[in-house]
Amino acid sequence: MSMYPIAIYRVINNNEEPTFSNIPQNFDHLQIRVLSRCPASSVGLVAGFNSNFDAPYFRFNGDATAANYVTHNMYADGATITTNSNIQTVTAAITGVMPVNSLTANAYGISVVDILDYSKTNKFKTIKTIAGSDVNGSGIMTIRSGMWMSTAAISSIFVGGTAAGHAAGSIITIYGITTSNVTGA
Amino acid sequence: MSVSMYPIYTQTLASSAGIVSFNNIPSGFDDLKVIISARNSDTVSARGITFRFNNDVSLSYSSTELNMISGPATVSSSQFLGTNSFINGLIHGGTNYTANSFSNGILDIPNYNGANIKTTLSSGVMENASATDSYMRLVSGIWNNTSPITSIQFLPFGGTSSFVAGSTFTLYGISNKYDTRISNAPIITSITDIAGAASISFAEDDDSNTKNYSVVTNPTTVTNFTSKNTVTATNLNLNTSYTFNVRANNSLGAGISKASASLTTYNNYASIATVSANGNSNTITFSNIPQHYKHLQIRYISRLTASGDQIRLNFNNDTSAEYSQHELTGNGGSPYAGSNVNATNIPIIGFTTGTTHSSNVFGGGIIDIFDYNSTFKHKTTRTTTGYDNNGSGLSSLFSGLWQSFAPVISITLTTQSGNFAGGSHFALYGIGG
């Protein structure tokens, strides 16, 4: 087995934003799976979509320095393909997508976030997200890239929402992925 | 039913490599996944990471791409239908990118062992701390071949640059079979010194419960994996005593054999294969060349069934214009020097005799191929060759070059004219080190 659950956070009350601390350093990659919904009824455009869709964001090791974060976004809504970016202007890495609370009830967005070599101290941390949200009449499908420009090993991850945190019922799970110690073939 | 994701093999590059390969992929899983964090050596912008299967360089691949290039943001889609010898499915970048930035990519291959055309899905990103040159790629592809996938080769697009040190590639097997217990231990039946490596044969005791097998070497703790009942332990030092353990692995752990008897590695020169001609073919081919030696050597004696005196050579069935050759020849009179560049093979790898030479006179030669499995060197050959016709003759020294980072897995020798006559022999040897 190579994919191990590290921790799970189930949002009980609206607006919660968990921090995963003391992330074990004995894995090689991390995958964070976010099932989430925004508790606000509309949002601004920081998430990179329209006012009906927000996004989770990740802040590593408590680093709130905008100069250390870069993200790029490509998304489709069934009619239009749009691209945008945040280059060292936001104090976190924006990932994924989640619908606002005024859209179809009980509909959540899903974001699968991969961070490779999170504990390596010779690399900046590159983030890849594949995410989507369908609210039975509209939706967003997105692929996002991001980078935390630090060679520090990731020991904590704050998972926020750009507008108002996460709605009750959201679930955020973090997994560690190992590689192999087999060296020849 | 639970699904398990099992790490098979990880490669972390300690130095640049023009190709990264996963060989001897175990057949005991349902799907494969490869996770890649890579960076390129050259100064261009984003460069694709291509992959192919089972060293198939034919135009058997098709793919559909969705790309995003930032700055100004460009979204594009492309399709390649049987026009490439690879799938350009992932992305990475070189020195134009922010220092310490490596790509993030995943390749999924479902049902890799089935009798179906192989489908792939890959996604990758390369980040840059600017509005320009960040890249995202999503690709679906097929390898139009129903053979099980036993190896995967990754190369930077274009074939002229390398993956840099620090790049990591991990192969995972995904199984929908839930392991309930550790496998029984295999039983080692024999060990053989094969020049810089050891071949370990073993009997499986619990194959249906096992995902793959690996061998652990003591000392040095070199670990190799296999899915067969023979495994090769590589990178052994000469004149060193080793013992071996074979492990039957699944997601719960390993059944471990008893330690083998000790083997002291004296052998550094081993016969791989010998081919004898019968006059019916104009080619001699060595294929599936083992990759655990340091160098290769071909020793031959040859005659043609037609006029002519030259033998040609190509590697890995590559007939692109990536070969060159230089020659210094003496015939007892005036020496001769010559060259061929940008050729589709090594035009003269060695001399032979033919029907214009006296009966029963053969030509001979020794061809050395250095560091044949290096992934960061082009391949250099050296040949000493000649023939004596009792009144005339040639004695030559040739150098040759194949401009490829690919390990040599096959060698094809071809006549200048006619076929190789009966009595011709070509022997391939591996040299350890």
Interface residues (C-beta under 8 A of the other chain):
Chain A: M1 S2 M3 D28 H29 V70 H72 M74 I81 T83 N84 S85 I87 Q88 D114 I115 L116 D117 K120 N122 K123 F124 T126 I127 K128 I130 I143 R144 S145 G146 M147 M149 T151 I177 T178 T179 S180 N181 V182 T183 G184 A185
Chain B: S4 M5 Y6 P7 I8 Y9 T10 F22 N23 N24 I35 I36 S37 M68 S70 A73 T74 V75 T98 N100 S101 F102 S103 N104 G105 I106 S123 G124 V125 M126 E127 N128 A129 S130 A131 S134 Y135 M136 L138 G166 T168 T170 L171 Y172 S214 V222 T223 N224 F225 T226 A233 T234 N235 S251
